[in-house]
Amino acid sequence: MTPSRTAWAALAAVVLLGAAFVGFRAASASHTPSIRYDALGDSYSAGFGAGRPVGPCRRSRSAYAVQLDGRMNVHLDDFVACSGATTASLVSGGQLRALDQDTDLVTVSIGGNDIRWGPAIAACIGGTDEQCAAAVTAARTRITDVLPALLDRVYDQISAAAPRAQVLVVGYPHLFSPAHGAFLLASPAELQSLNDGADLLRDALAAAARRHGFDFVDVTARFADHGANAPDPWIWGPFNATPFHPNADGYRAYTAAVEAALDAAR
């Protein structure tokens, strides 16, 4: 039985309508606005340790900000993180100038240099037990008594400079794996005390992020058993040119953590 002209016309209409719908979806996808992304912070944001550092800020093309560029519709607009940055020098060094009304996404890791964490590590792996204990206590005191106000000040300025942006505060990992024994002059107990200090810093960063409506990216679990003294370290040891910073594997873990946080937020 030959289909009627009316049936053929109806079938053609359905096909054309379907093609138009597919074309509309494709056009809509191709015109999805990209997420304008600015990366702020210290050496952990700059990618120090992941590859050849460039310029006075020692940025790397393997930093998590660069790895995120092009993923999940993210466009890296300004990569201004600078090794050695503190909460004060982030502002005085001009990093906030990267932000504006059109910024959609900001990542920032800051605070580690404010609490003088590097000297505490040096005291524990190369000093006496007394020097280690004193340096860790001093760093913990700065975390609890000094850092919250410093974070509030810089987070307020980030909010004012990028009022529409989602802000991800990116944390720091444990640098050691005490289960694998002593490391140089640091006993497993001293390594654990450094990790406990890192947990205190993590909690202070997370609390400050919550106060400002920011999201916190915790990398502690991802770095478990990958400290500088572990069989498969994701942290460089003291004899590398970039001591106690993530290596390429570590920065890939950072990228995965930030990407997961973005996905969860959506």
PyMOL commands that set and color helices and strands:
alter all, ss='L'
color gray80, all
select helices_A, chain A and resi 5-30+43-46+64-68+71-73+87-92+95-98+117-126+129-145+147-161+178-180+188-211+221-223+248-265
alter helices_A, ss='H'
color red, helices_A
select strands_A, chain A and resi 35-41+74-79+105-109+166-170+215-217
alter strands_A, ss='S'
color yellow, strands_A
deselect
rebuild
show_as cartoon
